[in-house]
Amino acid sequence: MNLNALVIEDEIDLAELFSEAAAHAGFEPHIASNADQARISLLEVLPRLVILDLHLPDMDGMTLATLIRKHPAGQRIPLIAFSGLLSRIE
């Protein structure tokens, strides 16, 4: 059974952290550092899980999530989205 996870994150430290977590959960992690790589990897890797940063250098993460969901192969893949941005409360 294919237990690939696709980690879409442009910061290498975070990508490695999420990859380690996915591996610990039994997945084989694959990293894409931007939306273009992610779209290619979705078809090549056929992940069972996607971990997605909402702030990518080449596309908004919500837009990418929508594109993933529109593709037949991406309609049933669990998608975990996160943001590393902090807002300041004053």
Secondary structure, DSSP 4 states (H G I P E B T S, - for coil): ---EEEEE-SSHHHHHHHHHHHHHTT-EEEEESSHHHHHHHHHHH--SEEEEESB-SSSBHHHHHHHHHHSGGGSSS-EEEE----PPP-
